[in-house]
Amino acid sequence: MIRLAPTLSLYIGRHFLLHFAILMVVFLGLIFLIDSIELLRRSANKEGVTAILALQMALMKLPHLGQETFPFAVLFAGMSAFSRLTKSHELVVARAAGVSAWRFMSPAIIAAFLLGLFQIMVINPLGSATLSAFEQMESRYFDGKTSMLSLSANGLWLRQSNLEGQSVLHSRFVLQQGEHVDLNNVSIFVYKDADTFSHRIEADRATLEDGFWHLYNVQVHISEKPTEYNDELWFETDLTLNKIQDSFAPPETMSFWSLPGFIDTMEKAGFSGKRHKLHYHSLLSTPLLLAAMILIAATFTLRHTRKGGTTFVVSGGMLCGFILYFFTDISMALALSGSIPVLLAAWAPATICMLLGSTMILHLEDG
């Protein structure tokens, strides 16, 4: 069998990348336009939010949203490139020269796989950083909130409120078992209002109860007063276990490179980190998913476009994109609910698309 010449490989790969670049520009333009309109609508009654600020926020969110369109851009770029090459009979000539369908698909498959690597290694860290900045601005200008929780190698930091005002809680050791949250080496910095420090509370241990932190072996440090010692102390809080878990940084705001360390820190603290694990493994499966999109694209273009089935190509591609999006959401929801393992949910869409595309190519083509 004749090997695919480097010139032909570059030619097919260049066609695919050109169509991909055009589609990404179109998708990003539409996303930016729609998101800008929505932010401008939300900012209409918000004091201090200008049109320039809304456009800046839409731009910050763009890299993250652009990542969501990668599979669809690869799918439609593959269909567009293969359809054009088939209509111009260039692939027909290649087939007549003994080049199999698998060989002239390989440049696009390799290009798609490399695009997946580029997405998770470069675009994802950029999108995570800009999305984090966007969410901070959204909380500040639209919701009037600040971040409540931070988990790092130095322990847990919580911002909470009660009838007396705001307070910041720090613990070096955290343990979550079922519905119980236990903290060790606890320090609570109490403020009268947003920025006026009142006093500090230190405790050997704290457990979260209904509306209170139950503190043990407590020391209360008030400026210019002697230290108060208490065996037990109940400190009012508005936090619950669900609020604490929901306040972790969303996995989308964390880069591919920092997720493994954060997941490890969460597990040491006793939290499952299921959302972050699912997001991390979904990122790992991206190159395989994008390569599978090329096989799906070839299924709709290598044969049917020669019969003039342009409508079939477009409708088939849109249907596949919709099914992929729906199936991915369903698998993630099942994983978060504990119905299926995280690894299965993260890798199933890419694996099924790869197997389905390969099966269809084997069925439609003779090698």
Contacts in CASP RR format, 6 or more apart in sequence:
PFRMAT RR
TARGET T0000
AUTHOR 0000-0000-0000
METHOD contacts of the structure
MODEL  1
MIRLAPTLSLYIGRHFLLHFAILMVVFLGLIFLIDSIELLRRSANKEGVT
AILALQMALMKLPHLGQETFPFAVLFAGMSAFSRLTKSHELVVARAAGVS
AWRFMSPAIIAAFLLGLFQIMVINPLGSATLSAFEQMESRYFDGKTSMLS
LSANGLWLRQSNLEGQSVLHSRFVLQQGEHVDLNNVSIFVYKDADTFSHR
IEADRATLEDGFWHLYNVQVHISEKPTEYNDELWFETDLTLNKIQDSFAP
PETMSFWSLPGFIDTMEKAGFSGKRHKLHYHSLLSTPLLLAAMILIAATF
TLRHTRKGGTTFVVSGGMLCGFILYFFTDISMALALSGSIPVLLAAWAPA
TICMLLGSTMILHLEDG
1 98 0 8 1.000
1 100 0 8 1.000
1 103 0 8 1.000
2 97 0 8 1.000
2 98 0 8 1.000
2 99 0 8 1.000
3 103 0 8 1.000
4 99 0 8 1.000
4 103 0 8 1.000
4 104 0 8 1.000
4 106 0 8 1.000
4 107 0 8 1.000
8 94 0 8 1.000
8 99 0 8 1.000
8 104 0 8 1.000
9 106 0 8 1.000
9 107 0 8 1.000
10 107 0 8 1.000
12 81 0 8 1.000
12 85 0 8 1.000
12 104 0 8 1.000
12 107 0 8 1.000
12 108 0 8 1.000
13 81 0 8 1.000
13 107 0 8 1.000
13 108 0 8 1.000
13 111 0 8 1.000
15 81 0 8 1.000
15 84 0 8 1.000
15 85 0 8 1.000
16 77 0 8 1.000
16 78 0 8 1.000
16 81 0 8 1.000
16 107 0 8 1.000
16 108 0 8 1.000
16 111 0 8 1.000
16 112 0 8 1.000
16 294 0 8 1.000
17 77 0 8 1.000
17 111 0 8 1.000
18 81 0 8 1.000
19 76 0 8 1.000
19 77 0 8 1.000
19 78 0 8 1.000
19 80 0 8 1.000
19 81 0 8 1.000
20 73 0 8 1.000
20 74 0 8 1.000
20 77 0 8 1.000
20 78 0 8 1.000
20 111 0 8 1.000
20 115 0 8 1.000
22 77 0 8 1.000
23 73 0 8 1.000
23 76 0 8 1.000
23 77 0 8 1.000
23 80 0 8 1.000
24 66 0 8 1.000
24 69 0 8 1.000
24 73 0 8 1.000
27 66 0 8 1.000
27 69 0 8 1.000
27 72 0 8 1.000
27 73 0 8 1.000
28 62 0 8 1.000
28 66 0 8 1.000
28 69 0 8 1.000
31 62 0 8 1.000
31 65 0 8 1.000
31 66 0 8 1.000
31 69 0 8 1.000
32 58 0 8 1.000
32 59 0 8 1.000
32 62 0 8 1.000
35 58 0 8 1.000
35 61 0 8 1.000
35 62 0 8 1.000
35 65 0 8 1.000
36 54 0 8 1.000
36 55 0 8 1.000
36 58 0 8 1.000
39 54 0 8 1.000
39 55 0 8 1.000
39 57 0 8 1.000
39 58 0 8 1.000
40 51 0 8 1.000
40 54 0 8 1.000
42 54 0 8 1.000
42 142 0 8 1.000
43 49 0 8 1.000
43 50 0 8 1.000
43 51 0 8 1.000
43 53 0 8 1.000
43 54 0 8 1.000
43 141 0 8 1.000
43 142 0 8 1.000
46 141 0 8 1.000
46 142 0 8 1.000
48 141 0 8 1.000
49 141 0 8 1.000
49 142 0 8 1.000
53 137 0 8 1.000
53 141 0 8 1.000
57 134 0 8 1.000
57 137 0 8 1.000
57 138 0 8 1.000
60 130 0 8 1.000
60 131 0 8 1.000
60 133 0 8 1.000
60 134 0 8 1.000
60 137 0 8 1.000
61 130 0 8 1.000
61 131 0 8 1.000
61 134 0 8 1.000
62 130 0 8 1.000
63 123 0 8 1.000
63 126 0 8 1.000
63 127 0 8 1.000
63 130 0 8 1.000
63 131 0 8 1.000
64 127 0 8 1.000
64 128 0 8 1.000
64 130 0 8 1.000
64 131 0 8 1.000
64 134 0 8 1.000
64 252 0 8 1.000
67 119 0 8 1.000
67 123 0 8 1.000
67 124 0 8 1.000
67 127 0 8 1.000
70 115 0 8 1.000
70 116 0 8 1.000
70 119 0 8 1.000
70 286 0 8 1.000
70 290 0 8 1.000
71 289 0 8 1.000
71 290 0 8 1.000
71 293 0 8 1.000
71 321 0 8 1.000
71 324 0 8 1.000
72 321 0 8 1.000
74 112 0 8 1.000
74 115 0 8 1.000
74 290 0 8 1.000
74 293 0 8 1.000
74 294 0 8 1.000
74 297 0 8 1.000
75 293 0 8 1.000
75 296 0 8 1.000
75 297 0 8 1.000
75 317 0 8 1.000
75 320 0 8 1.000
75 321 0 8 1.000
76 297 0 8 1.000
76 317 0 8 1.000
77 297 0 8 1.000
78 108 0 8 1.000
78 293 0 8 1.000
78 294 0 8 1.000
78 297 0 8 1.000
78 298 0 8 1.000
78 301 0 8 1.000
79 297 0 8 1.000
79 300 0 8 1.000
79 301 0 8 1.000
79 313 0 8 1.000
79 317 0 8 1.000
81 108 0 8 1.000
82 91 0 8 1.000
82 108 0 8 1.000
82 297 0 8 1.000
82 298 0 8 1.000
82 301 0 8 1.000
82 302 0 8 1.000
82 305 0 8 1.000
83 301 0 8 1.000
83 305 0 8 1.000
83 310 0 8 1.000
83 313 0 8 1.000
85 91 0 8 1.000
86 92 0 8 1.000
86 301 0 8 1.000
86 302 0 8 1.000
86 305 0 8 1.000
86 306 0 8 1.000
87 305 0 8 1.000
87 306 0 8 1.000
91 104 0 8 1.000
91 302 0 8 1.000
92 306 0 8 1.000
94 104 0 8 1.000
95 101 0 8 1.000
100 365 0 8 1.000
100 367 0 8 1.000
101 298 0 8 1.000
101 302 0 8 1.000
101 361 0 8 1.000
101 365 0 8 1.000
101 367 0 8 1.000
102 361 0 8 1.000
102 367 0 8 1.000
105 294 0 8 1.000
105 295 0 8 1.000
105 298 0 8 1.000
105 361 0 8 1.000
108 294 0 8 1.000
109 291 0 8 1.000
109 294 0 8 1.000
109 295 0 8 1.000
112 287 0 8 1.000
112 290 0 8 1.000
112 291 0 8 1.000
112 293 0 8 1.000
112 294 0 8 1.000
113 287 0 8 1.000
113 288 0 8 1.000
113 290 0 8 1.000
113 291 0 8 1.000
114 287 0 8 1.000
115 287 0 8 1.000
115 290 0 8 1.000
116 286 0 8 1.000
116 287 0 8 1.000
116 290 0 8 1.000
117 287 0 8 1.000
119 286 0 8 1.000
119 290 0 8 1.000
120 256 0 8 1.000
120 283 0 8 1.000
120 284 0 8 1.000
120 286 0 8 1.000
120 287 0 8 1.000
121 256 0 8 1.000
124 255 0 8 1.000
124 256 0 8 1.000
124 283 0 8 1.000
125 255 0 8 1.000
125 256 0 8 1.000
125 257 0 8 1.000
128 252 0 8 1.000
128 253 0 8 1.000
128 254 0 8 1.000
128 255 0 8 1.000
128 256 0 8 1.000
129 255 0 8 1.000
131 252 0 8 1.000
131 253 0 8 1.000
132 249 0 8 1.000
132 253 0 8 1.000
135 250 0 8 1.000
135 253 0 8 1.000
136 147 0 8 1.000
139 145 0 8 1.000
139 146 0 8 1.000
139 147 0 8 1.000
140 146 0 8 1.000
146 159 0 8 1.000
147 159 0 8 1.000
147 247 0 8 1.000
148 158 0 8 1.000
148 159 0 8 1.000
148 160 0 8 1.000
148 243 0 8 1.000
148 247 0 8 1.000
149 156 0 8 1.000
149 157 0 8 1.000
149 158 0 8 1.000
149 159 0 8 1.000
149 244 0 8 1.000
149 247 0 8 1.000
149 248 0 8 1.000
150 156 0 8 1.000
150 157 0 8 1.000
150 249 0 8 1.000
151 157 0 8 1.000
151 174 0 8 1.000
151 248 0 8 1.000
151 249 0 8 1.000
151 262 0 8 1.000
151 265 0 8 1.000
151 266 0 8 1.000
151 269 0 8 1.000
152 265 0 8 1.000
153 265 0 8 1.000
154 172 0 8 1.000
155 170 0 8 1.000
155 171 0 8 1.000
155 172 0 8 1.000
155 173 0 8 1.000
155 174 0 8 1.000
155 269 0 8 1.000
156 169 0 8 1.000
156 170 0 8 1.000
156 171 0 8 1.000
156 174 0 8 1.000
156 183 0 8 1.000
156 269 0 8 1.000
157 168 0 8 1.000
157 169 0 8 1.000
157 170 0 8 1.000
158 168 0 8 1.000
158 169 0 8 1.000
158 170 0 8 1.000
158 239 0 8 1.000
158 244 0 8 1.000
159 166 0 8 1.000
159 167 0 8 1.000
159 168 0 8 1.000
159 169 0 8 1.000
160 166 0 8 1.000
160 167 0 8 1.000
160 168 0 8 1.000
160 169 0 8 1.000
160 237 0 8 1.000
160 238 0 8 1.000
160 239 0 8 1.000
161 167 0 8 1.000
161 237 0 8 1.000
161 238 0 8 1.000
162 235 0 8 1.000
162 236 0 8 1.000
162 237 0 8 1.000
162 238 0 8 1.000
163 236 0 8 1.000
164 190 0 8 1.000
164 192 0 8 1.000
164 198 0 8 1.000
164 236 0 8 1.000
165 190 0 8 1.000
165 191 0 8 1.000
165 192 0 8 1.000
165 193 0 8 1.000
166 191 0 8 1.000
166 193 0 8 1.000
166 194 0 8 1.000
167 188 0 8 1.000
167 189 0 8 1.000
167 190 0 8 1.000
167 191 0 8 1.000
167 235 0 8 1.000
168 188 0 8 1.000
168 189 0 8 1.000
168 191 0 8 1.000
169 183 0 8 1.000
169 186 0 8 1.000
169 187 0 8 1.000
169 188 0 8 1.000
169 189 0 8 1.000
169 213 0 8 1.000
170 186 0 8 1.000
170 187 0 8 1.000
170 188 0 8 1.000
170 189 0 8 1.000
171 183 0 8 1.000
171 184 0 8 1.000
171 185 0 8 1.000
171 186 0 8 1.000
171 187 0 8 1.000
171 206 0 8 1.000
172 184 0 8 1.000
172 185 0 8 1.000
173 183 0 8 1.000
173 184 0 8 1.000
173 185 0 8 1.000
174 181 0 8 1.000
174 182 0 8 1.000
174 183 0 8 1.000
174 184 0 8 1.000
174 269 0 8 1.000
174 270 0 8 1.000
174 271 0 8 1.000
175 181 0 8 1.000
175 182 0 8 1.000
175 183 0 8 1.000
175 184 0 8 1.000
175 269 0 8 1.000
175 270 0 8 1.000
176 182 0 8 1.000
176 241 0 8 1.000
176 269 0 8 1.000
176 270 0 8 1.000
176 271 0 8 1.000
177 270 0 8 1.000
179 241 0 8 1.000
180 207 0 8 1.000
180 208 0 8 1.000
181 207 0 8 1.000
181 208 0 8 1.000
181 241 0 8 1.000
181 244 0 8 1.000
182 205 0 8 1.000
182 206 0 8 1.000
182 207 0 8 1.000
183 205 0 8 1.000
183 206 0 8 1.000
183 207 0 8 1.000
183 213 0 8 1.000
184 204 0 8 1.000
184 205 0 8 1.000
185 204 0 8 1.000
186 201 0 8 1.000
186 202 0 8 1.000
186 203 0 8 1.000
186 204 0 8 1.000
186 205 0 8 1.000
186 206 0 8 1.000
186 213 0 8 1.000
186 215 0 8 1.000
187 200 0 8 1.000
187 201 0 8 1.000
187 202 0 8 1.000
188 200 0 8 1.000
188 201 0 8 1.000
188 202 0 8 1.000
188 203 0 8 1.000
188 213 0 8 1.000
188 235 0 8 1.000
189 197 0 8 1.000
189 200 0 8 1.000
190 197 0 8 1.000
190 198 0 8 1.000
190 199 0 8 1.000
190 200 0 8 1.000
190 201 0 8 1.000
191 197 0 8 1.000
191 198 0 8 1.000
192 198 0 8 1.000
198 222 0 8 1.000
199 220 0 8 1.000
199 221 0 8 1.000
199 222 0 8 1.000
199 223 0 8 1.000
200 220 0 8 1.000
200 221 0 8 1.000
201 215 0 8 1.000
201 218 0 8 1.000
201 219 0 8 1.000
201 220 0 8 1.000
201 221 0 8 1.000
201 233 0 8 1.000
201 235 0 8 1.000
202 218 0 8 1.000
202 219 0 8 1.000
202 221 0 8 1.000
203 215 0 8 1.000
203 216 0 8 1.000
203 217 0 8 1.000
203 218 0 8 1.000
203 219 0 8 1.000
203 233 0 8 1.000
204 216 0 8 1.000
204 217 0 8 1.000
205 215 0 8 1.000
205 216 0 8 1.000
205 217 0 8 1.000
206 213 0 8 1.000
206 214 0 8 1.000
206 215 0 8 1.000
206 216 0 8 1.000
206 235 0 8 1.000
207 213 0 8 1.000
207 214 0 8 1.000
208 214 0 8 1.000
208 237 0 8 1.000
208 239 0 8 1.000
208 240 0 8 1.000
208 241 0 8 1.000
208 244 0 8 1.000
209 234 0 8 1.000
211 236 0 8 1.000
211 237 0 8 1.000
211 238 0 8 1.000
211 239 0 8 1.000
211 240 0 8 1.000
212 234 0 8 1.000
212 235 0 8 1.000
212 236 0 8 1.000
212 237 0 8 1.000
213 234 0 8 1.000
213 235 0 8 1.000
213 237 0 8 1.000
214 232 0 8 1.000
214 234 0 8 1.000
215 230 0 8 1.000
215 232 0 8 1.000
215 233 0 8 1.000
215 234 0 8 1.000
215 235 0 8 1.000
216 231 0 8 1.000
216 232 0 8 1.000
217 231 0 8 1.000
218 228 0 8 1.000
218 229 0 8 1.000
218 230 0 8 1.000
218 231 0 8 1.000
218 232 0 8 1.000
218 233 0 8 1.000
219 227 0 8 1.000
219 228 0 8 1.000
219 229 0 8 1.000
219 230 0 8 1.000
220 227 0 8 1.000
220 228 0 8 1.000
220 230 0 8 1.000
220 233 0 8 1.000
221 227 0 8 1.000
222 228 0 8 1.000
245 271 0 8 1.000
248 266 0 8 1.000
248 271 0 8 1.000
248 273 0 8 1.000
248 276 0 8 1.000
249 262 0 8 1.000
250 275 0 8 1.000
251 259 0 8 1.000
251 275 0 8 1.000
251 276 0 8 1.000
251 278 0 8 1.000
251 279 0 8 1.000
251 280 0 8 1.000
252 279 0 8 1.000
254 262 0 8 1.000
254 276 0 8 1.000
256 280 0 8 1.000
256 283 0 8 1.000
259 276 0 8 1.000
259 279 0 8 1.000
259 280 0 8 1.000
259 283 0 8 1.000
260 280 0 8 1.000
262 276 0 8 1.000
263 273 0 8 1.000
263 276 0 8 1.000
263 277 0 8 1.000
263 280 0 8 1.000
266 272 0 8 1.000
266 273 0 8 1.000
266 276 0 8 1.000
267 273 0 8 1.000
274 335 0 8 1.000
274 336 0 8 1.000
274 338 0 8 1.000
274 342 0 8 1.000
275 336 0 8 1.000
277 342 0 8 1.000
278 332 0 8 1.000
278 335 0 8 1.000
278 336 0 8 1.000
278 342 0 8 1.000
278 345 0 8 1.000
278 346 0 8 1.000
280 346 0 8 1.000
281 342 0 8 1.000
281 343 0 8 1.000
281 346 0 8 1.000
281 347 0 8 1.000
282 332 0 8 1.000
282 346 0 8 1.000
284 346 0 8 1.000
285 346 0 8 1.000
285 347 0 8 1.000
285 349 0 8 1.000
285 350 0 8 1.000
285 351 0 8 1.000
286 350 0 8 1.000
288 347 0 8 1.000
288 350 0 8 1.000
288 351 0 8 1.000
288 354 0 8 1.000
289 349 0 8 1.000
289 350 0 8 1.000
289 353 0 8 1.000
291 354 0 8 1.000
292 350 0 8 1.000
292 353 0 8 1.000
292 354 0 8 1.000
292 356 0 8 1.000
292 357 0 8 1.000
293 353 0 8 1.000
295 353 0 8 1.000
295 354 0 8 1.000
295 356 0 8 1.000
295 357 0 8 1.000
295 358 0 8 1.000
295 360 0 8 1.000
295 361 0 8 1.000
296 317 0 8 1.000
296 320 0 8 1.000
296 353 0 8 1.000
296 356 0 8 1.000
296 357 0 8 1.000
296 360 0 8 1.000
297 317 0 8 1.000
298 357 0 8 1.000
298 361 0 8 1.000
299 357 0 8 1.000
299 360 0 8 1.000
299 361 0 8 1.000
299 364 0 8 1.000
300 312 0 8 1.000
300 313 0 8 1.000
300 316 0 8 1.000
300 317 0 8 1.000
300 320 0 8 1.000
301 313 0 8 1.000
302 361 0 8 1.000
302 364 0 8 1.000
302 365 0 8 1.000
303 364 0 8 1.000
303 365 0 8 1.000
304 312 0 8 1.000
304 313 0 8 1.000
305 313 0 8 1.000
324 349 0 8 1.000
324 353 0 8 1.000
327 348 0 8 1.000
327 349 0 8 1.000
327 352 0 8 1.000
328 349 0 8 1.000
331 340 0 8 1.000
331 344 0 8 1.000
331 345 0 8 1.000
331 346 0 8 1.000
331 348 0 8 1.000
331 349 0 8 1.000
332 345 0 8 1.000
334 340 0 8 1.000
334 345 0 8 1.000
335 341 0 8 1.000
335 342 0 8 1.000
335 344 0 8 1.000
335 345 0 8 1.000
335 346 0 8 1.000
END
